[in-house]
Amino acid sequence: MSTVNVHEAKTHFSRLLEQVHAGEQVIIAKNGKPYARLCPLEAPPRRQPGLLEGTVGEEFFEPLPEEELEAWEG
């Protein structure tokens, strides 16, 4: 983990992003006081279809009544 001041972070932002992408954390400090941390994002969990039980009935695909359509469309 490295600490850089705001001016250096603005000047070398692309380089810092490369370090973070490689797995390192970077602390950004202002007047020697830590203000923010740059850290790599975790990959989002992979979606797996079919985790919920049950089925969708045919009524789901029927057109909505006029009153409900008006409520949705304002």
Buried (B, 14 or more C-beta within 10 A) or exposed (E): EEBBBEEBBEEEEEEBEEBBEEEBEBBBBEEEEEEEEBEEEEEEEEEEEEEEEEEEEEEEEEEEEEEEEEEEEE
